[in-house]
Amino acid sequence: MTIRKMTVVAAIALAAITAAPAMAYRDMRVGYGSGPGNVEDIAAERGLDLTAEQKEKISILREAHLKDIKPLQEQLYVKSRELKGLWLVKAPARESILTLQREVQTLRNQLMDKLTTYRLDAWLLLTPEQQAKVRPYGPERRPPQMRGPGMRGDRENGRGMRGPMPPPAGAAP
């Protein structure tokens, strides 16, 4: 094998090795894509033992939700790009930015309302035993973060590398 071929093979191998963790993480996530309003596939939760009827109902519910939020997601994308453009000019227009920011927030609120409705509807399709197995939605459901000295969330020292948090003003030492 010539050096040129070996270099090409090494570059391809390096690219594959580098991309593998990212692709693996993407496959580990449950649900459809990313973005506001997207839902996790509760039918993919481990240990729920859903019946065929439950799986079908949840699938229909999820597909209807995704179809319902698609226009809102598209509007949000367009408005967010416009907002970014307004910020990138030399002299940003305050009122234009504030107005567009309110529109973006309204769209986000609408998406969250629809997401909450979907989650509640999906929850009602589960038996009490299944509901007990499903991890709650919210912060507890996010992937674990690195914790420890120097990381955000160092519980012993309070603030990671910045050292312990000072006592509140007026507190006794």
C-alpha angles and dihedrals in degrees: 000000000000123000091248092056092046090051092051092048091048091050092050091047091049091050091050093048092048094048097044098081092048092049092046091052091049090053092047092060116093121223139030121316121295139283138086116321097016115137135222116238103250088187088068093059110121119246098013095116093206118195119240088252092053092048091051094048092047091048092051091047092049094047091050090049093050091049090048095052098042095090091048091050091050092049090048091051092050094046092046091052090049090050092050089050091052090054093050097062119098094246109030114211106237099204094045091051094047092048093049091044089056090051091050091049091049090053091049091051091051090051092050091050090053092046092051091050091051093049093049092048092049090047091056090057091063127085117240089256091053092046089055090055096050113092111236120259119249133052093342090063096057120102113273115268126220110267130187143076110343093012128102107271101035096166098191096054099027101225112039115235093357091072130235120338114257116249116264116272111275094017119136113251 
